[in-house]
């Protein structure tokens, strides 16, 4: 995530992204950021909410509910003054091209 100095929440969003690296996909043992599952992070200071827009590796992911709950738990732990929201989307569809270099390395593909 790039820092945009015009967006006063940009640095905070980057911190949230780093916090989400603690959330692992239990089947792959790779965090959701390096898997490319997180599409966006929005912080609303007025309503004190953090919204994470994300997907799963498939609509039939057996650990999907656990991953989504882990995202909420992570946000509640690191940012107790904020209300966590997770928005699940299927567009764009996740693929291996979504993985970061680190995610590829962890999966042994680099």
WOFENQUI-V921434 format. One record per residue. N is the residue number from 1. RES is the residue in one letter. PHI is phi in radians with two decimals (NA if undefined). PSI is psi in degrees with one decimal (none if undefined). Layout:
# WOFENQUI-V921434
n=[N	N]
res=[RES	RES]
phi=[PHI	PHI]
psi=[PSI	PSI]
This chain:
# WOFENQUI-V921434
n=[1	2	3	4	5	6	7	8	9	10	11	12	13	14	15	16	17	18	19	20	21	22	23	24	25	26	27	28	29	30	31	32	33	34	35	36	37	38	39	40	41	42	43	44	45	46	47	48	49	50	51	52	53	54	55	56	57	58	59	60	61	62	63	64	65	66	67	68	69	70	71	72	73	74	75	76	77	78	79	80	81	82	83	84	85	86	87	88	89	90	91	92	93	94	95	96	97	98	99	100	101	102	103	104	105	106	107	108	109	110]
res=[X	X	X	X	X	X	X	X	X	X	X	X	X	X	X	X	X	X	X	X	X	X	X	X	X	X	X	X	X	X	X	X	X	X	X	X	X	X	X	X	X	X	X	X	X	X	X	X	X	X	X	X	X	X	X	X	X	X	X	X	X	X	X	X	X	X	X	X	X	X	X	X	X	X	X	X	X	X	X	X	X	X	X	X	X	X	X	X	X	X	X	X	X	X	X	X	X	X	X	X	X	X	X	X	X	X	X	X	X	X]
phi=[NA	-1.52	-1.46	-1.92	-1.15	-1.38	-1.79	-1.18	-1.72	-1.03	-1.13	-1.11	-1.06	-1.12	-1.12	-1.07	-1.02	-1.12	-1.09	-1.21	-1.16	-1.42	-1.60	-1.80	-1.33	-1.12	-1.41	-1.77	1.02	-2.25	-1.24	-1.20	-1.26	-1.24	-1.34	1.40	-1.43	-1.63	-1.69	-2.91	-2.28	-2.16	-2.06	-1.98	-1.20	-1.15	-1.70	0.97	-2.10	-2.07	-1.93	-1.91	-1.71	-2.63	-2.27	-2.16	-1.14	-2.76	-1.17	-1.85	-1.00	-1.15	-1.81	-0.95	-1.08	-1.15	-1.14	-1.07	-1.14	-1.12	-1.10	-1.06	-1.06	-1.05	-1.13	-1.10	-1.21	-1.40	-2.35	-1.12	-1.42	-2.03	-1.65	-1.44	-2.35	-2.10	-1.89	-1.59	-2.32	-1.97	-2.20	-1.31	-1.19	-1.23	-2.59	-1.09	-1.17	-1.32	-1.14	-1.37	-1.01	-1.15	-1.08	-1.08	-1.09	-1.13	-1.49	1.36	-1.73	-2.29]
psi=[128.7	145.6	127.8	108.6	-14.9	-17.5	110.7	-12.4	1.4	-46.2	-40.8	-41.0	-39.4	-38.1	-42.2	-43.5	-44.6	-37.7	-37.2	-12.2	-13.7	-9.8	115.8	146.5	115.3	-23.2	-35.3	-16.1	38.8	142.7	158.0	-22.4	-50.2	-19.9	-16.8	24.6	-20.8	120.3	-25.0	153.3	126.2	134.7	125.6	106.1	-31.0	-44.5	-2.3	49.1	147.8	119.1	125.0	120.1	124.3	172.4	-177.8	166.8	-24.6	159.6	-17.2	19.4	117.1	-20.8	12.1	-50.1	-39.0	-40.0	-46.4	-41.6	-37.7	-36.3	-48.0	-45.0	-41.8	-48.3	-41.1	-38.3	-51.2	-25.8	67.1	-18.1	-2.9	153.5	121.6	141.4	135.6	121.9	118.0	130.9	154.1	5.4	125.7	156.2	138.9	146.0	170.9	-21.3	-15.3	-18.6	142.8	171.2	-40.3	-40.9	-42.4	-41.2	-45.3	-30.6	-1.7	22.8	1.5	none]
